[in-house]
Amino acid sequence: MTIYTGPVFDMARTQFQRIADHLDIPADERDRLLYPKRAVTVSCPIHRDDGRTEVFEGYRVQHHLTLGPTKGGTRFSPALDIGEVAALAVWMSWKCALAGLPYGGAKGGVAVDPRALSLRELEALSRRYMQEMIPFVGAHTDVMAPDMGTNEQVMAWFMDTYSMHRGHTVTEIVTGKPVACGGTLGRREATGNGVVYLIARAMERLGVPLAGTTAIVQGFGNVGSVTAQALMARGVKVIGVSDHTACYFDRHGLDVPALLRHAEARGALAGFSSELAADPATLLTQPCDILVPAALERVIGGQMAAQLQCRVLAEAANGPTTPDADLVLEQRPEIFVIPDILCNAGGVIVSYFEWVQDLQQFFWDADEVNTKLNAVLERAFQAVMDRAAQRRVAHRTAAMAIGVAKVRDAKAKRGLFP
C-alpha cells in the first residue's frame, strides 16, 4: 500500500494500530479495515483568464461501503496529496460509525490554492473536477460535501454538473448546498454549533458553568467563526483567534462580532488590528478554559501538549493532535479532550439530514434540524463517556474503538465477497 504516504496518513495509521491493539484485532483483519476500498486520481485542465491552459490534480478516496454510501468533504488546498485525503477518509469512517450514520468515509479535493483563482476559474475547476468524478460517485455510492477551500457555491456547481449529465436534477448527490438548491437549514452552522454543544456538555461534567469562561479559537473559517460566535452567545469570553493571515489576543476579550464583520468583508483576519496582534506560535499554549483547534491537522505535537493550559480541548479540526501528543495528554487528566471524530461530527450529521430530506423531498425547519443534531451528538457523547469510564481509557481511545468496532462487526457479518 505504498501510495498512502505522508505524515497525515502515518498519523491515521498509528491511531488505528493502537485501537486495533486495544480491540485485539487479529493482524490479518487490520489491512482490510484500514486501507481504502478505492482511490481515484484525475487531471483537471481549465482555461485560465489569461488564456493559458493549466492542469490541476484531483483526488477522491472512498474508505469503505460496508454500511452504505461513502460520505465526505471536498477540499481545495495547495498542499493536498493522496495520503492526506486517505487519512481524512479513514477518520470520516470512524466518525460516521460513532454517530450511527449509514455511511462509510470518503474525502476528496484538488491541489490548488482557491484564493489564486478568479470566480470564473473556480467554477471551471469545480465543474471539471465533478465531471471527472461522475463515474465514481452517486447518491447511493459516494456523496460529496464542502470542506476547506470549498463552500455552498462550489457544491451548487457540483450538483448542477452531475444533474446535467443525468438529464434531471439530482439534489442528493452533494450536501452543504444552498437552501435554494435543496440544501438544509442549519448545515453551514452545524459543525460549529455541534462543537459548542459538546463543550457545554464537557463543562457540565466538570461542574464548571460555561458562562464566564475563556476560549481560544485557532482557525476562523466556517467552523472556527461559528464556534466563536456560538461561544460568545453562551457568555464565553473569546480571548484569542487566528487564521492563516493573522493572530489576535486580548485577555479582556475580543470583539467577536467585529472580527466576523471584518473576516466576511476581507476574506481573512489580516488587517483587523495592530494593537491586538499576537504570535500564532504561542496562541495555543496561552491560559484559557476552552481551547478549540479548528484549522489544520497535526498542530498539537507532544511538546506543545505538555505546555497546554486549557481545561477543555475541543478538536474542531480533523486530526489536530498527533499520536505523540495523545500519549502526553493521557498523563494529563486535568485536560478534558473532546476527540475530533466526536467534536466536529455535527457537519456530517446534518449533511446526513440533508441527504435524507433530498431523497424524500420533504424538508424540516431549523428547530427540527437542531433538535435532531443535539440528540445524535448526545448519544455519541454519552457512549464515549461510558466506554472511557468502564474501560478506563482516554476519550479518543473510547471514541475510535466504538467506530472501528462497528465497522469491523458489519464487515464480519457481511462476509468477504466472493
N, C-alpha and C positions, 0 to 999 in steps of 0.2 A: 504494500500500500504506500508506495513511495511518493505519489502525487500530493499526499496530505502532509505538508511540511510547514515549518514556521513556528514561531513562539506561541501563537494563539492556539493552534491545533495541538501543539505539545502540551499546553496547559489543560485543554479539554481532555486529552488522553490521560494525563496524570490524574486528574479528578476522577475520571471513570475507573481507572485501575484501583484507586483507593476504595471507591464504592464497591467495585467487584470483589475486592478482598473482604470488605465489610459484610457483603452478602454471601460470601463463599461461592461465587460463581465459578464453575469449572473453567479451566483455561481454554478448552475447545469451544466454549459458548461465547467467549468475550469478543472476538473479532466480528461476529455476526451482529452483536448488539452495538458495537462502537462504530464500525465503518459504514459510510453511506451506501444506500442502495444504488444511487445514480448521481453522477456529476457531469454537468454539461458545460462546455466552454465554447463561446461563439465570438465571431468577429462582427463588430457593429460599425460599418462605414457610414459616415454622414458628410454632407457638404457643409463646410464652414462658411461663415458670412463673407469671408474674403475670397471665396471661390475655390479654396483648397479642399481636397478630399482627405479626411482623417479617419483612421480606424481605431476604435476603442475595443478593449477586450471585456467580454461579459461572461458571467458565471451563473449557474443555478445548481444547487446541491439539494437533493431530496434524501433525507436520512433514512426514513422507513415509512411504509404504507400499511403497516400491520393493523392499526386502529382506525384508519380512514385516510382521507387525502392528506398530503403534506401541507403545511401552513408555515409561512414565514415572510419576513420583510425583504425588501429590495433596496440596497443602499448604493449610492453613488459616492465613491470615495477614491482619492487619487492613489492610495497605497493598497487598495484591495487586492487580495490574491485568493487562490482556491483553498488554501489552508485555513485562512480566516473565515471564509464563507462556510466551509465544512464544520468548523468548530461552532459557529453560530447556529447551524442547523442541528447539530447534536444537542446543544443546550436547549434549543426550542423543543426538541422531543421530550426531554425530561420535564420541561415547563408545562407542556400540554398535558402530559400524563399526570403530573402533580395536581393540576387544576381539574382533571377529569374531563378534558375535552377530547372529542373523537378525531384526533389529528396525530400525524407524525410531524417531525420538524423539517423545515426547509429554510433555505436562505439563498439570496442571490444578489447580484449587483453588477455594476460596471466600474472599472478602474478609471475614474475621471474626477476632476475637480468641478463640481457643478457650478461653482461661482465663476469659473472661467468661461462658461457658455452663455451666449445670449438666450433669450426666451425661445426664439425660433430654433436654435441649435439644441436646446434642452428638449424641446418637443420632438425634434427629428431623432435624437438619440433614444428617447423614451419609446417612441413608436418602433424604431428599428430593433431595439432590444426585445420588446414584446413579440414582434414579428418573428424573430429568430427562435423565441421560446414556444411558439404555438404548438409544435409537435409534441412538446413535453409537459404541457400544463393543461388544466381543465378544472371545472368546478368540482369534480369528484376525483381529481388526480393531484393537483397542486394549486393552491390559492395564494396569490401574492398579496402583499401589504406594503405600506410605506416604511421607511427606515431612515437612517442618517442620509441626508442629502436628497431625499425624495419627500413628496408631500401629497396632499389630496389631488392637486392638479396633475401630477405625474400618474397617479392611479386612474384618473379620468381618461388620460391618453391611453394607458394600458387597456382599460376596459373598452374604449372605442375601437382600438386597433383589433383586438380579439373579436369584437362584435362584428366589425366589417368583414372579417374572414368568415365568420359563421353565417352571416346574412341576416342576423337578428340580434337584438340587444341581449347581452349576457351579463347582467349586473353582478352575478355571484362569482365571476372569475377573479375578482380582486376585492379586498376590503380596504377601509380607510379612504373611501371615495367621498366626494362632496355629497351632502344630503340630497341635492337636486338630481344626482345621478344614481340614486339607490343606496347612498351611504346611510349610516345610522346616527341618530343624535347621540352625543356623548363619546364618540370614538376618539376625537382629537385629544380630549382631556383625560381619556381613560387610564393611560399609564400613570400619569402624574397623580390623578385622584386616587388610584389604587395604592400608590406609594404612600400617600398621606394617610389613607385608611389604615394601612398596616403599621405605620409609625405610631398612630394613635393607639392601636391595639398593643403594640410593644410597650408604650408608656403606661398603659393600664396595668399590664402585668408587672411592671416595675414599681407601680404605685406612685407615679410622678404625673401631676397634672400637665397636660400638653400646653395650655396657655401659660405664657411667661417664660417658656424655654427658648433656647437659641439654636439656630441652624446655620449650616454652611452648605451651599449647593454648588458642586463643580459641574459645569455644563449648563448652558442656558438656551438650549434648543427647545423643541416642543416639550420634552419630558421635564427638563430642569426648570423651565419657566413656569409651567403649570404647577409643578411641585412647590416652587417658591410662593406662587400666588395662593395656593390652597393652604399652605402652612401659615402664611400671614393671616388668612381669613379665620384661622383657628387660634389666633393670638400668639403665634410663634414669632419671635424676633429673628429675622434673617440678617445675619451679620457678615456673611461673605458669599460672593458669587464669582463665577468666572466662565469664560468660554475660550475659544482658540485665539481670540484677539486681545483680551483684557482680563484683569482680575481686580476686584474691589473688596475692601474690608472695612467695616466700621463696627467697633464693639457696641456702640449705642443703637445699631440697627440701620439697615439700608432702606431707601425709599423704593420698595419693590414696584409699585405702580409706575413710577418714573422710569425705572430700569426697563420695564415691559414696554412702555411707550417708545423709549429710545431704541431698544432692540428691534421693535417692529418697524420703526421708521428707517433705521440704518442697516438692518440685517445682521447686526452684531453689537457687542457691548462696547467696542472701542470708541473712545471719544466722549464717554459719559461723564467722567470726572478725572481730573489730575490729582486732586487732593486725596481721594479715596483709593488711589491705585496701590496695589499690593503685589507681593511676589507670588506668582502662582505655584512655585515650587514648595512654598511653606503653607499654602492655604489649608490643605487637608490636615495638617498637624496642629492647627490653632485650637484652643479650648472651645468646645461647644457641646451642647446636649445632643444634637442630631447632626450627623454627617451624611450627606447624600452625594455620592459619586454618580453623576448622570451623564458622563461623557464617553470615554473610550475604555477598551479592555486594558487590564494589567497596569492600572495606575497606582495600586497599593501593593508594594512588594514587602518582603519580610522586614527590612529595615524601617520602612515607614509604618508598618503595622505596630511595631514596638513603640513608635512615637505618637500614635493617635491619642487624642484627649477628648474623645466623644463618649457618650453613654449609649447611643444607638447608631449603628452603621447600617444605613438603608441603601442597598445596592440597586439603584435605579438603572444603571448601565448593565450591559451584558459582560460578565467576566471581569469586573474591575479589580478583584482581589486575587492575587496569584496563589498557587498551592503553598509556596513558602510562607506567605502571609497568613494563610489558614492555620499553619502549624503554630505561629505566634499567637494568633487570636484564640486558639483553643486553650492557651495558657493564660488568657486574659478574660475570665468570666464576667468581669465588670462591664464588658462591651457586649451589648445585645445585638447580634448580627441578624439582619433580615436578608437571607441569601437572594441572589439575583433571580433565580428561577421562580421564586415566590414573589419577591418585591416588585418586579416590573411586569408581572403576569397580567395586569389589568388591560394592557393593549391587546393581547391575543384573545383574552376572554371576550372583550367587546367586539373584536373582529369576528369571533365565532357567532356572537349575537347578530352581527350584520349579515353574515353568510346565511344564517338560519332565516332571517327576515327576507332576504333576497330570494331564497329558494321558495318560501311560502308566499311571497308578495303580500306580506302582512306586516305592518311596521308598528313599533312601540313608541310611546312617548319617553321623554328623557328620564322621568321618575322611575318608570319601569326598568329602563336600561340600568340606571344606577343602583336600584334595589337588587336586581339580579346580580350585578357585578359584585356588590358587597357580600351577597350570600355565598357566591363561589369563592371569593377571597377568604371569607371567614372559615369555610370548610377546610380549605387548604392550609390556612394558618393554624387551625386547631389540630389538624393531622400532623403537621410538622412539630408543633409544641409537644403533643402527646408522645410521638415517637422519640423525640430528643430526650424527654424526661424518662420514658420507660427504658430506653437503651443506654441512657447516659452518654449521648453523643452530641457533637456540635450540630447547630441548626442546619448548616449546609449538608452535613452527612445525612441528617434525617430527611431533608427535602429531596436530595438526589436519590437516596435509597428508595423512597416512595416512587419516584418517577421511573427509575431503572427497573424496579421490581415489577411495576405494572406492564411495561413494555416486554420484559422478559417472559412474564406469565402469558401474555397474549400470543407471543411467538411460539411458546411451548404448546399452547392449546391448539393453535392453527397448524402446527407441524411445519415440516420443510418440504416444499414442492420443487420438483416432482419426487 
